[in-house]
Amino acid sequence: DRSTFLIDKEGKLVKEWRSVKVKGHVEEALGYIKENMR
């Protein structure tokens, strides 16, 4: 299974996606980053 972990600049886990499908996942992850990471 593929997983993606989003880590902030302090090294803290912000978000995790488990058992992701490659198709469309990059767009989903980038959308989350753009909306939630400032």
Biopython code that builds the backbone (N, CA, C, O; Angstrom):
import numpy as np
from Bio.PDB.StructureBuilder import StructureBuilder

atoms = [
    (1, "ASP", "N", (0.832, -1.196, 0.000)),
    (1, "ASP", "CA", (0.000, 0.000, 0.000)),
    (1, "ASP", "C", (0.868, 1.248, 0.000)),
    (1, "ASP", "O", (1.943, 1.279, 0.600)),
    (2, "ARG", "N", (0.387, 2.257, -0.675)),
    (2, "ARG", "CA", (1.090, 3.542, -0.698)),
    (2, "ARG", "C", (0.528, 4.446, 0.392)),
    (2, "ARG", "O", (-0.670, 4.438, 0.677)),
    (3, "SER", "N", (1.409, 5.212, 0.981)),
    (3, "SER", "CA", (1.003, 6.186, 1.996)),
    (3, "SER", "C", (1.750, 7.478, 1.752)),
    (3, "SER", "O", (2.859, 7.478, 1.217)),
    (4, "THR", "N", (1.134, 8.583, 2.148)),
    (4, "THR", "CA", (1.756, 9.898, 2.049)),
    (4, "THR", "C", (1.651, 10.555, 3.415)),
    (4, "THR", "O", (0.614, 10.486, 4.074)),
    (5, "PHE", "N", (2.736, 11.190, 3.830)),
    (5, "PHE", "CA", (2.756, 11.888, 5.112)),
    (5, "PHE", "C", (3.150, 13.332, 4.866)),
    (5, "PHE", "O", (4.115, 13.602, 4.151)),
    (6, "LEU", "N", (2.413, 14.256, 5.451)),
    (6, "LEU", "CA", (2.708, 15.678, 5.340)),
    (6, "LEU", "C", (3.310, 16.123, 6.668)),
    (6, "LEU", "O", (2.677, 16.022, 7.719)),
    (7, "ILE", "N", (4.541, 16.615, 6.601)),
    (7, "ILE", "CA", (5.293, 17.034, 7.782)),
    (7, "ILE", "C", (5.523, 18.541, 7.703)),
    (7, "ILE", "O", (5.938, 19.044, 6.659)),
    (8, "ASP", "N", (5.260, 19.269, 8.790)),
    (8, "ASP", "CA", (5.489, 20.716, 8.765)),
    (8, "ASP", "C", (6.963, 21.037, 9.002)),
    (8, "ASP", "O", (7.776, 20.141, 9.232)),
    (9, "LYS", "N", (7.293, 22.320, 8.943)),
    (9, "LYS", "CA", (8.705, 22.718, 9.046)),
    (9, "LYS", "C", (9.307, 22.456, 10.425)),
    (9, "LYS", "O", (10.529, 22.460, 10.570)),
    (10, "GLU", "N", (8.468, 22.229, 11.442)),
    (10, "GLU", "CA", (8.973, 21.868, 12.769)),
    (10, "GLU", "C", (9.140, 20.357, 12.920)),
    (10, "GLU", "O", (9.588, 19.884, 13.964)),
    (11, "GLY", "N", (8.785, 19.604, 11.892)),
    (11, "GLY", "CA", (8.912, 18.157, 11.930)),
    (11, "GLY", "C", (7.692, 17.437, 12.488)),
    (11, "GLY", "O", (7.758, 16.242, 12.777)),
    (12, "LYS", "N", (6.582, 18.148, 12.642)),
    (12, "LYS", "CA", (5.357, 17.582, 13.196)),
    (12, "LYS", "C", (4.481, 17.004, 12.078)),
    (12, "LYS", "O", (4.326, 17.614, 11.021)),
    (13, "LEU", "N", (3.914, 15.820, 12.329)),
    (13, "LEU", "CA", (2.998, 15.204, 11.374)),
    (13, "LEU", "C", (1.712, 16.016, 11.323)),
    (13, "LEU", "O", (1.049, 16.211, 12.341)),
    (14, "VAL", "N", (1.366, 16.489, 10.130)),
    (14, "VAL", "CA", (0.182, 17.319, 9.948)),
    (14, "VAL", "C", (-0.978, 16.499, 9.395)),
    (14, "VAL", "O", (-2.120, 16.657, 9.826)),
    (15, "LYS", "N", (-0.678, 15.623, 8.439)),
    (15, "LYS", "CA", (-1.728, 14.863, 7.749)),
    (15, "LYS", "C", (-1.124, 13.578, 7.222)),
    (15, "LYS", "O", (0.043, 13.539, 6.833)),
    (16, "GLU", "N", (-1.921, 12.535, 7.212)),
    (16, "GLU", "CA", (-1.472, 11.294, 6.589)),
    (16, "GLU", "C", (-2.587, 10.729, 5.725)),
    (16, "GLU", "O", (-3.766, 10.798, 6.074)),
    (17, "TRP", "N", (-2.199, 10.184, 4.619)),
    (17, "TRP", "CA", (-3.102, 9.496, 3.712)),
    (17, "TRP", "C", (-2.607, 8.062, 3.632)),
    (17, "TRP", "O", (-1.436, 7.838, 3.324)),
    (18, "ARG", "N", (-3.458, 7.092, 3.899)),
    (18, "ARG", "CA", (-3.082, 5.674, 3.859)),
    (18, "ARG", "C", (-3.801, 4.989, 2.697)),
    (18, "ARG", "O", (-4.910, 5.371, 2.325)),
    (19, "SER", "N", (-3.162, 3.992, 2.146)),
    (19, "SER", "CA", (-3.732, 3.175, 1.059)),
    (19, "SER", "C", (-4.259, 4.038, -0.081)),
    (19, "SER", "O", (-5.386, 3.858, -0.542)),
    (20, "VAL", "N", (-3.432, 4.974, -0.528)),
    (20, "VAL", "CA", (-3.856, 5.889, -1.586)),
    (20, "VAL", "C", (-3.645, 5.266, -2.956)),
    (20, "VAL", "O", (-2.784, 4.407, -3.140)),
    (21, "LYS", "N", (-4.441, 5.712, -3.905)),
    (21, "LYS", "CA", (-4.263, 5.365, -5.307)),
    (21, "LYS", "C", (-3.442, 6.483, -5.934)),
    (21, "LYS", "O", (-3.636, 7.656, -5.616)),
    (22, "VAL", "N", (-2.533, 6.120, -6.817)),
    (22, "VAL", "CA", (-1.651, 7.113, -7.425)),
    (22, "VAL", "C", (-2.460, 8.139, -8.218)),
    (22, "VAL", "O", (-2.221, 9.342, -8.110)),
    (23, "LYS", "N", (-3.412, 7.662, -9.010)),
    (23, "LYS", "CA", (-4.188, 8.564, -9.859)),
    (23, "LYS", "C", (-4.997, 9.545, -9.008)),
    (23, "LYS", "O", (-5.841, 9.138, -8.208)),
    (24, "GLY", "N", (-4.732, 10.830, -9.190)),
    (24, "GLY", "CA", (-5.470, 11.874, -8.495)),
    (24, "GLY", "C", (-4.950, 12.232, -7.115)),
    (24, "GLY", "O", (-5.380, 13.227, -6.532)),
    (25, "HIS", "N", (-4.032, 11.435, -6.585)),
    (25, "HIS", "CA", (-3.592, 11.701, -5.216)),
    (25, "HIS", "C", (-2.741, 12.964, -5.101)),
    (25, "HIS", "O", (-2.868, 13.709, -4.129)),
    (26, "VAL", "N", (-1.886, 13.209, -6.072)),
    (26, "VAL", "CA", (-1.047, 14.416, -6.018)),
    (26, "VAL", "C", (-1.931, 15.654, -5.958)),
    (26, "VAL", "O", (-1.672, 16.562, -5.168)),
    (27, "GLU", "N", (-2.966, 15.697, -6.780)),
    (27, "GLU", "CA", (-3.876, 16.844, -6.778)),
    (27, "GLU", "C", (-4.579, 16.992, -5.429)),
    (27, "GLU", "O", (-4.746, 18.105, -4.929)),
    (28, "GLU", "N", (-4.984, 15.874, -4.849)),
    (28, "GLU", "CA", (-5.639, 15.911, -3.537)),
    (28, "GLU", "C", (-4.691, 16.441, -2.463)),
    (28, "GLU", "O", (-5.071, 17.296, -1.662)),
    (29, "ALA", "N", (-3.470, 15.938, -2.448)),
    (29, "ALA", "CA", (-2.491, 16.365, -1.449)),
    (29, "ALA", "C", (-2.131, 17.839, -1.623)),
    (29, "ALA", "O", (-2.073, 18.583, -0.644)),
    (30, "LEU", "N", (-1.891, 18.260, -2.856)),
    (30, "LEU", "CA", (-1.564, 19.670, -3.097)),
    (30, "LEU", "C", (-2.728, 20.582, -2.733)),
    (30, "LEU", "O", (-2.520, 21.674, -2.205)),
    (31, "GLY", "N", (-3.947, 20.143, -3.011)),
    (31, "GLY", "CA", (-5.125, 20.921, -2.624)),
    (31, "GLY", "C", (-5.190, 21.111, -1.120)),
    (31, "GLY", "O", (-5.500, 22.204, -0.645)),
    (32, "TYR", "N", (-4.900, 20.059, -0.367)),
    (32, "TYR", "CA", (-4.888, 20.149, 1.093)),
    (32, "TYR", "C", (-3.826, 21.140, 1.553)),
    (32, "TYR", "O", (-4.082, 21.981, 2.415)),
    (33, "ILE", "N", (-2.642, 21.039, 0.976)),
    (33, "ILE", "CA", (-1.540, 21.931, 1.351)),
    (33, "ILE", "C", (-1.905, 23.382, 1.074)),
    (33, "ILE", "O", (-1.697, 24.247, 1.925)),
    (34, "LYS", "N", (-2.443, 23.655, -0.098)),
    (34, "LYS", "CA", (-2.798, 25.032, -0.470)),
    (34, "LYS", "C", (-3.870, 25.614, 0.440)),
    (34, "LYS", "O", (-3.848, 26.810, 0.731)),
    (35, "GLU", "N", (-4.808, 24.784, 0.894)),
    (35, "GLU", "CA", (-5.905, 25.276, 1.727)),
    (35, "GLU", "C", (-5.579, 25.329, 3.217)),
    (35, "GLU", "O", (-6.189, 26.106, 3.952)),
    (36, "ASN", "N", (-4.625, 24.514, 3.672)),
    (36, "ASN", "CA", (-4.414, 24.376, 5.115)),
    (36, "ASN", "C", (-3.037, 24.762, 5.629)),
    (36, "ASN", "O", (-2.847, 24.874, 6.840)),
    (37, "MET", "N", (-2.088, 24.965, 4.754)),
    (37, "MET", "CA", (-0.725, 25.263, 5.201)),
    (37, "MET", "C", (-0.385, 26.714, 4.854)),
    (37, "MET", "O", (-0.298, 27.073, 3.680)),
    (38, "ARG", "N", (-0.201, 27.512, 5.844)),
    (38, "ARG", "CA", (0.155, 28.933, 5.632)),
    (38, "ARG", "C", (1.402, 29.254, 6.398)),
    (38, "ARG", "O", (1.875, 30.390, 6.359)),
]
sb = StructureBuilder()
sb.init_structure("model")
sb.init_model(0)
sb.init_chain("A")
sb.init_seg("    ")
for serial, (resi, resn, name, xyz) in enumerate(atoms, 1):
    if name == "N":
        sb.init_residue(resn, " ", resi, " ")
    sb.init_atom(name, np.array(xyz, "f"), 0.0, 1.0, " ", f" {name:<3s}", serial, name[0])
structure = sb.get_structure()
